[in-house]
Amino acid sequence: LKNTVDALPELVKPEAVKLLEKYKVLDGREIHARYEIFLENYNKTINIEGQLMVLMANRYILPAALEYQRRVGESVAAVRAGGGSSVQGKKLLATYVKLVDRFKAQTDALAKLLDNHNGAAAEKHAKYMRDKVVPAMASLREVGDEIELLTPHEIWPLPTYREMLFVK
């Protein structure tokens, strides 16, 4: 079983309940209560992580990306104004603009997913988080990583992976 949502139902299978009751570890009511608590904890954890991703995307990454996009755009415009042609600058600008647009669209999509599924039963909500929210978070992360690789160090507002792994 590859994820929490798939693994947790094993706890409340009749054979597991019978085993835990036989050895007086927990009774059936306690096992089911723990199952519900584990589901609730999973849902809250994914929700907090998703909300934090949206906040970091909008507060830190997007402003830095827009600043770099502006700088590249000004550079391309300055070369054009000077009578030159910046083929690679235009390619970089086009690539970066697409990344920033994707990043903002995926940030908004994640925020919408987090807002649209409140009040469901814990198990149904956990499946929704696993099937919709977690993949949206992974997708946003991929685009954010691409932006991080292209954005100059002096503009990037967060510690990079390299900085976290190899402390300066």
C-alpha positions as CSV (number, residue, x, y, z in Angstrom):
1,L,0.0,0.0,0.0
2,K,1.6,3.2,-1.2
3,N,-0.1,5.9,0.7
4,T,-1.8,6.6,4.0
5,V,-5.3,6.6,2.7
6,D,-4.9,3.1,1.3
7,A,-3.2,1.8,4.4
8,L,-5.5,3.1,7.1
9,P,-8.5,0.9,6.3
10,E,-6.2,-2.1,7.1
11,L,-6.5,-1.1,10.8
12,V,-10.2,-1.6,10.9
13,K,-10.4,-4.8,8.9
14,P,-12.2,-7.5,11.0
15,E,-9.1,-9.7,11.2
16,A,-7.0,-6.8,12.5
17,V,-9.7,-5.8,15.0
18,K,-10.1,-9.4,16.2
19,L,-6.3,-9.7,16.7
20,L,-6.0,-6.5,18.7
21,E,-9.0,-7.4,20.8
22,K,-7.7,-10.9,21.4
23,Y,-4.5,-9.6,22.9
24,K,-6.2,-6.8,24.7
25,V,-4.3,-4.1,22.9
26,L,-7.4,-2.1,21.9
27,D,-11.1,-2.9,21.7
28,G,-13.1,-2.4,18.5
29,R,-14.4,1.0,19.5
30,E,-10.9,2.3,20.3
31,I,-9.6,1.0,17.0
32,H,-12.3,2.7,15.0
33,A,-11.8,5.9,17.0
34,R,-8.1,5.8,16.2
35,Y,-8.9,5.2,12.5
36,E,-11.1,8.3,12.4
37,I,-8.4,10.4,14.2
38,F,-5.7,9.2,11.8
39,L,-7.9,10.2,8.8
40,E,-8.6,13.5,10.4
41,N,-4.9,14.1,11.0
42,Y,-4.1,13.2,7.4
43,N,-6.7,15.6,6.1
44,K,-5.5,18.5,8.3
45,T,-1.9,17.9,7.5
46,I,-2.5,17.9,3.7
47,N,-4.7,21.0,4.1
48,I,-2.1,22.9,6.1
49,E,0.7,21.9,3.6
50,G,-1.5,22.9,0.6
51,Q,-2.5,26.2,2.2
52,L,1.2,26.9,3.0
53,M,2.1,26.1,-0.7
54,V,-0.4,28.6,-1.9
55,L,0.8,31.2,0.5
56,M,4.5,30.7,-0.4
57,A,3.7,30.7,-4.1
58,N,1.8,34.0,-3.9
59,R,3.9,35.8,-1.3
60,Y,7.4,34.8,-2.2
61,I,7.8,32.9,-5.5
62,L,5.4,34.8,-7.8
63,P,6.7,38.3,-6.9
64,A,10.3,37.1,-7.5
65,A,9.4,35.5,-10.8
66,L,7.5,38.6,-12.0
67,E,10.5,40.7,-11.1
68,Y,12.9,38.5,-13.1
69,Q,10.4,38.4,-16.0
70,R,10.3,42.2,-15.9
71,R,14.1,42.4,-16.0
72,V,14.4,40.0,-19.0
73,G,11.6,41.9,-20.8
74,E,13.4,45.2,-20.2
75,S,16.6,43.7,-21.5
76,V,15.0,42.4,-24.7
77,A,13.3,45.8,-25.2
78,A,16.6,47.6,-24.7
79,V,18.4,45.5,-27.2
80,R,15.6,46.0,-29.7
81,A,15.6,49.8,-29.0
82,G,19.4,49.8,-29.7
83,G,18.8,48.2,-33.1
84,G,19.8,44.7,-32.2
85,S,18.1,41.4,-31.9
86,S,18.2,39.2,-28.8
87,V,17.1,35.8,-30.1
88,Q,18.1,33.9,-26.9
89,G,16.7,36.7,-24.7
90,K,13.3,36.4,-26.5
91,K,13.4,32.6,-26.1
92,L,14.2,33.0,-22.4
93,L,11.4,35.6,-22.0
94,A,8.9,33.4,-23.8
95,T,9.9,30.3,-21.8
96,Y,9.8,32.2,-18.5
97,V,6.5,33.9,-19.2
98,K,4.9,30.5,-19.9
99,L,6.3,29.1,-16.7
100,V,5.1,32.0,-14.6
101,D,1.6,31.8,-16.2
102,R,1.5,28.0,-15.5
103,F,2.7,28.6,-11.9
104,K,0.0,31.2,-11.2
105,A,-2.7,29.0,-12.8
106,Q,-1.7,26.0,-10.8
107,T,-1.5,28.0,-7.6
108,D,-5.1,29.2,-8.2
109,A,-6.2,25.7,-9.0
110,L,-4.7,24.3,-5.8
111,A,-6.4,27.1,-3.8
112,K,-9.7,26.3,-5.4
113,L,-9.3,22.5,-4.6
114,L,-8.5,23.3,-1.0
115,D,-11.6,25.5,-0.7
116,N,-14.1,23.2,-2.5
117,H,-14.1,20.1,-0.3
118,N,-15.1,20.9,3.2
119,G,-17.6,19.1,5.4
120,A,-17.3,15.6,3.8
121,A,-16.9,12.4,5.8
122,A,-13.3,11.9,6.9
123,E,-12.7,8.9,4.6
124,K,-14.2,10.6,1.5
125,H,-12.3,13.8,2.3
126,A,-9.0,11.8,2.6
127,K,-9.6,10.2,-0.8
128,Y,-10.2,13.6,-2.2
129,M,-7.0,15.0,-0.7
130,R,-5.1,12.0,-2.0
131,D,-6.6,12.1,-5.5
132,K,-6.9,15.8,-6.2
133,V,-5.0,18.0,-3.7
134,V,-1.7,16.0,-3.4
135,P,-1.3,15.7,-7.2
136,A,-2.0,19.4,-7.6
137,M,0.6,20.2,-4.9
138,A,3.2,18.0,-6.8
139,S,2.4,19.7,-10.1
140,L,2.8,23.1,-8.5
141,R,6.1,22.0,-7.0
142,E,7.5,20.9,-10.3
143,V,6.8,24.3,-12.0
144,G,8.2,26.1,-8.9
145,D,11.4,24.1,-9.2
146,E,11.7,25.0,-12.8
147,I,11.3,28.7,-12.0
148,E,13.8,28.4,-9.2
149,L,16.4,27.0,-11.6
150,L,16.0,30.0,-14.0
151,T,15.7,32.8,-11.4
152,P,18.9,34.5,-10.4
153,H,20.1,33.9,-6.8
154,E,19.9,37.6,-5.8
155,I,16.2,37.7,-6.7
156,W,15.1,34.3,-5.3
157,P,13.6,34.9,-1.8
158,L,13.8,31.4,-0.4
159,P,16.7,29.0,0.5
160,T,17.5,26.9,-2.5
161,Y,17.9,23.1,-2.2
162,R,21.7,23.5,-2.6
163,E,21.8,26.0,0.2
164,M,19.8,23.7,2.5
165,L,21.9,20.7,1.6
166,F,25.3,22.4,1.7
167,V,25.1,25.2,4.2
168,K,27.1,28.2,3.2
